[in-house]
Amino acid sequence: MSDQATDLATETFVAHRNLLFTVAYEMLGSAADAEDVLQETWLRWVKVDLEQVRDQRAYLVRITTRQALNRLRAMSRRREAYVGQWLPEPLLTAPDVADDVELAESVSMAMMLILETLSPTERAVFVLREAFDVGYDEIAAAVDKSPAAVRQIAHRARRHVDARRPRQVVSQGETRAALESFRRVLETGNPQDLLDVLAPEVVLMGDGGGVKRAALRPIIGAEKVARFMIGGLGKEKSPITVAPTMINGNPALLVHLDGELDGIMAVRVEDARISGIYYVRNPEKLSRVASETPLTLG
């Protein structure tokens, strides 16, 4: 490839990089793996004869999807050996991500966990169709299926996701209000106040990766969750501080122990109460909460 062609390929790749990262991240739930996919995409992209490519954005999305699918299938073996519960890698995001309702929902912890229950192909089809509005023909080329098969997969995946997503749309303001109450309770450690904030059937999931203390299985029910959280916080001898932040386009909490980052708490809110708590403590997953990661659907 000539220097001029390489420059053009680089310019196009950089222009769409945030989109490609978002596609890979939504499919994989891991920023580190998404970055590896982008590197693999770039290596293939620079070998392409750009004069033969009609839609460069679509072609890049196709390469990224194929590489992400390959990695997703390989990751399933890694997940089986993972200690305790696996949660997506949290990303510090800019305010403009929160302003885009569709983007904020598609990368939320709650949605990313629902996507984990899909097969790799279902996940790819759902992400490309629902989040990025990619046409069926283009998705078919990306996942090596016929357009008719892709339509069926998309319908099945949408039905699966709809059965598990919250019935009501919760505004950022409602989530912030619930989180602020939750933050005060965490710092004071009052069990009754915590019960008032939690929904009766709240689910707590913790990811320590075998490095930090975390529940090995989901804890269900307000009393059990409160007991686990108050008990855990009570065992910590260091001062606990909790600060609001924006993770994956949604309000969340940064938890520090004795001035050191301990983890990220993302939540799901329904009827002004917290119905889901996702606590990422695995240090290997906290590298993306110090600086903003740009995400986009366009």
Secondary structure, 3 states (H helix, E strand, C coil): CCHHHHHHHHHHHHHHHHHHHHHHHHHHCCHHHHHHHHHHHHHHHCCCCHHHCCCHHHHHHHHHHHHHHHHHHHHHHHHHCCCCCCCCCCCECCHHHHHCHHHHHHCCHHHHHHHCCCCHHHHHHHHHHHHCCCCHHHHHHHHCCCHHHHHHHHHHHHHHHHCCCCCCCCCHHHHHHHHHHHHHHHHHCCHHHHHHHEEEEEEEEEECCCCCCCCCCCEECHHHHHHHHHHHHHHCCCCEEEEEEEECCEEEEEEEECCEEEEEEEEEEECCEEEEEEEECCHHHCCCCCCCCCCCCC
